[in-house]
Amino acid sequence: MNRSKHLLKLVTEHTTEPVMFLWIMAPACILFHALLLALPDTVSFQGSYAMVSGWFYVYVSAGIALFGFALDIVRRRDEMTRHLPGTEQTTALLVGRLFLVYSIISIGYCLIFYLATRCTYGICEFREFPGIALRFYVSFIMFCSIGLLLALLPINYQSFRELIIIVTVCLLITATLAEIETSDVAPLIKMANPSSLAQRLMVEDLEQNLFAACFITLFFICMCAGAAKCSNNCPDEKRYS
């Protein structure tokens, strides 16, 4: 019961924080409707709802995973190891607790985006939402894995925040190039860019990408284990300060 109350408190604490909503959810919803109004007859806004909204769901899932889950882990890790070295158990509990919290938040944001955009694009069919939510969650896990991989670096919170921004910009640029590039390089860019894989996961049925989903899950488990093993990855100048 106490753990449930603590979890509920953490979820409430993060959902009442307006920064994530203003920087992730609001821009995605506004941009979707703005493009729908400005470019209603273009190729980008023709086809199924999944095809049209795929990139927006990728943006939301990546934002929550990198700017929420990963940043929160590094911030709390720095706080824990400021005076005492971290242990595998405490780090594992931290990662598990925050992943559960942000999993709940991610599904909530997925539902909010669906409700905010689906009714303006065709007929709203709520029976399709579980499939969208499942593919969205797989995408979220993939970006959480990337965040955990970056969190293995022994850098402080501010440096990690700057690194996340740089990585996000690189993902955005390469994903855009992959979409507009017509040469033989485009398939290679798509293969190397996690955002392109996440977009494919959102557009296609999960059965078509079952291998990718299993690999993402395994990679996430390995990153969780790695984060626990590297519990002391805190810059020396921050420790004992």
Secondary structure as UniProt FT lines:
FT   HELIX           2..15
FT   HELIX           18..20
FT   HELIX           21..25
FT   HELIX           26..38
FT   TURN            40..41
FT   HELIX           43..45
FT   HELIX           49..63
FT   HELIX           64..70
FT   HELIX           71..80
FT   TURN            81..83
FT   HELIX           88..117
FT   HELIX           118..120
FT   HELIX           126..128
FT   HELIX           129..151
FT   HELIX           157..180
FT   HELIX           185..192
FT   HELIX           194..203
FT   HELIX           206..209
FT   HELIX           210..229
FT   TURN            230..232
FT   TURN            236..240
//
